[in-house]
Amino acid sequence: MNQNKLEAMPDAIDSSKPRPAADFYQLIHEQINNEDSSMNQRVNWLIFSQSFFFSGFATLLSSPPDPEQGVYAKLHELLLWLIPGISLITSILIYIGILVSLIYMANLRNLFQTYPQDSTTEHFPPIQGTAFTRRLAQMPAIVVPLLFICTWAVLLIQEMR
């Protein structure tokens, strides 16, 4: 019975019969689009979360605790550490996710470049554009998290002084 299942497998997963390069191009293109969409969602999560963290932090700074309310003063001081700390960790984790997406997309592009080429992709555009335009398009995903990471690190260092 297992033999029959193997024989009934579709040609699409039979590695002895390569697909036309155009089919493989489409497959790689869809995978890259999905990963690019996930990466963009991570950047949006980062910006959205950081807006809340900055708002909370600014609110804490603009309303110093009343020394007569000791419990709240301690909580205020704790939050002045927690918000930048959690924000920094969140930024680093999202940045790692973005870097993993960039690496995965690069691997997909390399996979297509090493796939046996034929005339079916002769007039297709390069996957994800040229190296130059791709790098420019990926700059916000690379730089924005670093800006947040540096900002929160500076605020935490300043808090230690």
N, C-alpha and C positions, 0 to 999 in steps of 0.2 A: 504494500500500500504506500509506503514512503517513496518507493521508486516512481509510482504513478504521479504522486504530488510533485516530485522534482521534474518530471517530464512535462507536467502541465503548467510549469512556471512561464510567465510571459517573457517574450524576447527582450523586453526593456531591461531586465536584470541579468540577462545572459551576457557575461563579459566577453565571451568568445566572438560575439557579433557586435562590433562597435556601431553605435548609432551615428547618424549624420552629425557633423559638427554643429549644424543649425539647431538640432534638437538639444544637444548638450549645452549650446550657448543659451537657449531658452531656460533650461534647468538651472544653470549657474546664475543667470540673470535674475530669476525669481528668488533664488536663495539669497543673493546679495540684496535685492530689494527688501526682503523680509528682515534681514539683519540690519540694514540701514534704517528701516522703520523702527526697529527695537532700539537702536542706538539713539535715534532722535527722541524717542520716548524717554530714554534715560536722561538726556540733556534737559528735556522738559521737566522731568521729576526733580532734577537738580535745581533748576531755576525756581520752580514752584516751592520746593522745600526751603530753599535758602531765603526766599522772601518772607516766609513765616518766621524762620529763625532770626533774621535781621530785625523784623518788626518786634518780636519778643525781646530781643536784646536791647533795642533802642528804647522800648518802653521801660525796661528795668533801669537803664541809665538815666532816663528822664524823671524817674520817681524814686529818689533815694529813700531807704527805709527810715522809719521813725525809730530813734533809739529807745523810746519808751516801750515799744512792742518788740521785745527781745526775740521771740519765736520767729516773727516775720523778718526781722533783720538777718537772722541766721539763714533763713530760707532764701532771702534776697541775695545774700553772698554766695550761697550754693548755686543758685540759678545763674549767677554771673560766670561761674565756671562750667556748669553743665551745658548751657546753650552753645557756647563756642566749641566745647568738646564734642558734643553730639553732632554739631554742624560739620566739624572737621572730619569726624569719622564717616558721616553720611557722604560728604564730598569725596573722600578717598574711595569708599566702596563703589559709588556710582562711577567714578573715574576708572576704576579697575574694570568694571563692566563695559565701559566705552572702549578701553584699550583691547579687551578681549574681542569685541565686535570688529574693531579695525583689523586685528590679526586674522580673524576668521575670514573677513572679506578679502584680505590679501591672499590667503591660502586658496580661496575659491578662484580668484583671478589667475593665480599660478596654475591651478588645476586645469583651468580652461586652456591656458597657454601651452601646457604639455599634452593636451588631448590631440589625437591625430586629426589634422586639419584636412578639409576638403573644400571644394568650390562652393558649398552651400552657405558659407559665411563670408564670402569674398567681399561683399559690399556692406557688411554689418559694421556698426560703429564699435569702437573699443568698449569693453565692459567697464562701466564707471568712468568713462571719458579718458582723457590723457592723464598722465601722472601729475602734470602741473595743475590742471583744473581740479583733479581729485584732491590733491593736497590743499588747495585753497578752500574747497568746499568742506573739508574735514577740520579746518582750523578752529571754528567755534567749538566743536566737540572736544578738541584737544586743549584749547587755551582756557575756555570759560571755567571748567572744573579747577584748573590750576590757579586761576585768580581767586576762586572761593577758598581753596585750600590755603593759599598764602595769606589771605585776609584773616581767616580764623586762626591761623598759626600766629600771626602778628598780634592779634587780640589776646590770645592766651599768654603769649610771652609778655605782653604789656601788663596783663593781670598779675603775673608772677612778681613783677617789680614792686 
